[in-house]
């Protein structure tokens, strides 16, 4: 093996370890943001939560705003990836939309950084927020196209795709405000239930969607949120 290939492989391993460490820091920070609040969390708190020295933490992130930006950016990339997978599938419009709904809810409920991203949208400076707007809008537009396509084929009832999209995304994103991981239902069960309820309202033949039964109920009270926390998609949509 040539020296160049060896060097390239070593650099690849270093980059993967670096990214993995950033994701570990991201999850530690996300938990702290959610429990203590973004404003009350300092870099020393994040370093302690990630089992790093403050000096070492700065090798990965220059500040907590950069961590939160990375948190939101990673979450949006995951949502867009699920949307693209759905778009490329040969499934029905309802199944494509189900994939998006379930992937979206699992992302924001199962992943700590996902929930943090949806709760702390106003904490970033405008210049960083603006860099996320294009991805958020692209995601919303993609969901709208899925619904419009189902309407054109007659699988969905005639509707305003933009309004339907906003209703669905608003319901999905609001779930981070009441979900508790110790509740009776898992994030996946809640995601499947949401998909049933939200998609059935669009179907021209509602009985064509198999019904699922969930015996459990969420037993925990609403958890307390950081001051000033707002929702990622509905905040943007309300400005339009």
C-alpha positions as CSV (number, residue, x, y, z in Angstrom):
1,X,0.0,0.0,0.0
2,X,1.4,3.4,-1.0
3,X,2.2,6.0,1.6
4,X,-0.5,8.3,0.2
5,X,-3.2,5.6,0.7
6,X,-1.9,4.9,4.3
7,X,-2.0,8.7,5.0
8,X,-5.4,9.0,3.6
9,X,-6.8,6.1,5.6
10,X,-5.2,7.5,8.8
11,X,-6.7,10.9,8.1
12,X,-10.1,9.3,7.5
13,X,-9.9,7.5,10.9
14,X,-8.9,10.7,12.6
15,X,-11.8,12.6,11.1
16,X,-14.3,9.9,12.1
17,X,-13.0,9.9,15.7
18,X,-13.3,13.7,15.7
19,X,-16.8,13.7,14.4
20,X,-17.8,10.9,16.9
21,X,-16.4,13.0,19.7
22,X,-18.3,16.1,18.6
23,X,-21.5,14.0,18.6
24,X,-20.8,12.8,22.1
25,X,-20.3,16.4,23.2
26,X,-23.5,17.3,21.4
27,X,-25.6,14.8,23.3
28,X,-24.1,15.8,26.6
29,X,-24.8,19.4,25.9
30,X,-28.3,18.7,24.6
31,X,-29.2,17.0,27.9
32,X,-27.8,20.0,29.9
33,X,-29.6,22.5,27.7
34,X,-32.8,20.7,28.2
35,X,-32.6,20.4,32.0
36,X,-30.8,23.6,33.0
37,X,-31.7,25.9,30.1
38,X,-29.4,27.3,27.4
39,X,-28.8,30.6,29.1
40,X,-27.8,29.0,32.4
41,X,-25.5,26.4,30.8
42,X,-21.8,27.4,30.5
43,X,-18.9,25.7,28.6
44,X,-17.6,24.4,31.9
45,X,-21.0,22.7,32.5
46,X,-20.8,21.1,29.1
47,X,-17.2,20.0,29.5
48,X,-18.1,18.3,32.8
49,X,-21.1,16.6,31.3
50,X,-18.9,15.3,28.4
51,X,-16.1,14.3,30.7
52,X,-13.7,16.7,29.2
53,X,-11.5,19.5,30.5
54,X,-12.8,23.0,29.4
55,X,-9.6,23.5,27.4
56,X,-10.1,20.2,25.6
57,X,-13.7,21.1,24.8
58,X,-12.5,24.2,22.9
59,X,-10.7,21.8,20.5
60,X,-14.1,20.7,19.3
61,X,-16.4,23.8,19.7
62,X,-15.6,27.4,20.2
63,X,-18.7,28.2,22.2
64,X,-22.1,26.9,23.2
65,X,-23.8,28.8,20.3
66,X,-21.6,26.7,17.9
67,X,-22.7,23.5,19.8
68,X,-26.4,24.5,19.5
69,X,-26.0,25.3,15.8
70,X,-24.3,21.9,15.2
71,X,-27.2,20.3,17.1
72,X,-29.8,21.9,14.9
73,X,-27.9,21.3,11.7
74,X,-27.4,17.6,12.4
75,X,-31.1,17.2,13.2
76,X,-32.2,18.9,10.0
77,X,-29.8,16.7,8.0
78,X,-31.4,13.6,9.5
79,X,-34.9,14.9,8.7
80,X,-33.9,15.7,5.1
81,X,-32.3,12.3,4.7
82,X,-35.5,10.6,5.8
83,X,-37.5,12.8,3.4
84,X,-35.2,11.9,0.5
85,X,-35.5,8.2,1.4
86,X,-39.3,8.5,1.4
87,X,-39.3,10.4,-1.9
88,X,-37.2,7.8,-3.7
89,X,-39.3,4.8,-2.5
90,X,-41.9,3.3,-4.7
91,X,-44.5,3.2,-1.9
92,X,-47.9,4.8,-1.9
93,X,-48.2,8.5,-0.9
94,X,-49.6,7.4,2.5
95,X,-46.6,5.1,3.1
96,X,-44.2,7.8,2.0
97,X,-45.8,10.3,4.4
98,X,-45.8,7.7,7.2
99,X,-42.1,7.2,6.8
100,X,-41.5,10.9,7.1
101,X,-43.8,11.3,10.1
102,X,-42.3,8.4,12.0
103,X,-38.8,9.4,11.2
104,X,-39.4,13.0,12.2
105,X,-41.0,12.1,15.6
106,X,-38.4,9.5,16.5
107,X,-35.7,12.0,15.6
108,X,-37.0,14.7,17.9
109,X,-38.1,12.4,20.7
110,X,-35.4,9.7,20.8
111,X,-32.4,11.9,20.1
112,X,-31.5,14.4,22.8
113,X,-30.0,16.8,20.3
114,X,-33.1,16.6,18.2
115,X,-35.4,17.7,21.1
116,X,-32.9,20.4,22.1
117,X,-32.9,21.7,18.5
118,X,-36.6,22.0,18.5
119,X,-36.8,23.7,21.9
120,X,-34.0,26.3,21.6
121,X,-34.6,28.0,18.3
122,X,-34.4,31.6,19.5
123,X,-31.1,31.1,21.3
124,X,-29.0,31.4,18.2
125,X,-27.8,34.8,16.8
126,X,-29.7,35.8,13.6
127,X,-26.7,35.1,11.3
128,X,-26.6,31.5,12.5
129,X,-30.4,31.1,12.5
130,X,-30.5,32.3,8.9
131,X,-28.1,29.4,7.8
132,X,-30.7,26.9,9.1
133,X,-33.7,28.6,7.5
134,X,-32.9,27.2,4.0
135,X,-32.8,23.7,5.3
136,X,-36.0,24.1,7.3
137,X,-37.8,25.5,4.3
138,X,-36.5,22.8,2.0
139,X,-37.8,20.1,4.4
140,X,-41.2,21.7,4.7
141,X,-41.4,22.1,0.9
142,X,-40.5,18.4,0.5
143,X,-43.3,17.3,2.8
144,X,-45.7,19.6,1.0
145,X,-44.8,18.0,-2.4
146,X,-45.5,14.5,-0.9
147,X,-49.0,15.6,0.1
148,X,-49.6,17.4,-3.2
149,X,-48.6,14.3,-5.1
150,X,-51.1,12.2,-3.1
151,X,-53.8,14.7,-3.8
152,X,-53.1,14.6,-7.5
153,X,-53.4,10.8,-7.7
154,X,-56.6,10.8,-5.7
155,X,-55.1,8.9,-2.7
156,X,-55.6,12.0,-0.5
157,X,-58.6,14.2,-0.4
158,X,-58.4,17.6,-2.1
159,X,-56.7,20.0,0.3
160,X,-54.3,22.8,0.7
161,X,-50.9,21.0,0.8
162,X,-49.2,23.9,2.6
163,X,-51.9,24.1,5.3
164,X,-51.8,20.3,5.7
165,X,-48.0,20.3,6.0
166,X,-48.1,23.0,8.6
167,X,-50.7,21.1,10.6
168,X,-48.6,17.9,10.6
169,X,-45.3,19.6,11.4
170,X,-46.8,21.6,14.1
171,X,-48.3,18.5,15.8
172,X,-45.0,16.6,15.4
173,X,-42.8,19.4,16.8
174,X,-45.1,20.1,19.7
175,X,-44.6,16.6,21.0
176,X,-41.2,17.6,22.5
177,X,-43.0,19.8,25.0
178,X,-45.0,16.9,26.6
179,X,-43.1,13.7,25.9
180,X,-41.4,12.0,28.8
181,X,-39.0,9.1,28.1
182,X,-40.3,7.3,31.2
183,X,-43.9,7.3,30.0
184,X,-45.8,4.1,29.1
185,X,-45.4,4.6,25.3
186,X,-42.0,4.7,23.6
187,X,-41.1,7.3,21.1
188,X,-41.6,4.8,18.3
189,X,-45.1,3.9,19.5
190,X,-46.1,7.5,19.7
191,X,-44.6,8.1,16.2
192,X,-46.7,5.2,14.8
193,X,-49.8,6.5,16.5
194,X,-49.3,10.0,15.3
195,X,-48.8,8.7,11.7
196,X,-52.2,6.9,12.0
197,X,-54.1,9.9,13.2
198,X,-52.5,12.5,10.9
199,X,-52.5,10.5,7.7
200,X,-56.0,9.1,8.1
201,X,-57.4,12.6,7.9
202,X,-55.9,13.0,4.4
203,X,-56.9,9.7,2.9
204,X,-59.7,9.6,0.4
205,X,-60.5,6.2,1.7
206,X,-59.7,6.3,5.5
207,X,-60.3,2.6,6.0
208,X,-57.4,1.8,3.7
209,X,-55.0,2.6,6.4
210,X,-54.6,-0.3,8.9
211,X,-55.5,0.7,12.4
212,X,-53.1,0.2,15.3
213,X,-54.0,-0.1,18.9
214,X,-52.0,1.3,21.8
215,X,-53.2,0.3,25.2
216,X,-50.8,2.5,27.2
217,X,-51.1,6.1,28.1
218,X,-48.4,8.6,28.9
219,X,-48.5,8.8,32.6
220,X,-45.9,11.5,33.4
221,X,-46.8,15.2,33.7
222,X,-45.6,17.7,31.3
223,X,-41.9,18.3,31.8
224,X,-40.6,21.8,32.5
225,X,-38.9,23.5,29.6
226,X,-36.1,26.0,29.4
227,X,-37.3,29.6,29.6
228,X,-38.1,31.1,26.1
229,X,-38.0,27.7,24.4
230,X,-39.9,27.6,21.2
231,X,-40.7,25.2,18.4
232,X,-38.4,25.0,15.3
233,X,-41.0,24.7,12.4
234,X,-44.0,26.4,13.9
235,X,-42.0,29.4,14.9
236,X,-40.9,29.9,11.3
237,X,-44.4,29.2,9.9
238,X,-46.1,31.6,12.1
239,X,-44.0,34.4,10.6
240,X,-45.4,33.8,7.1
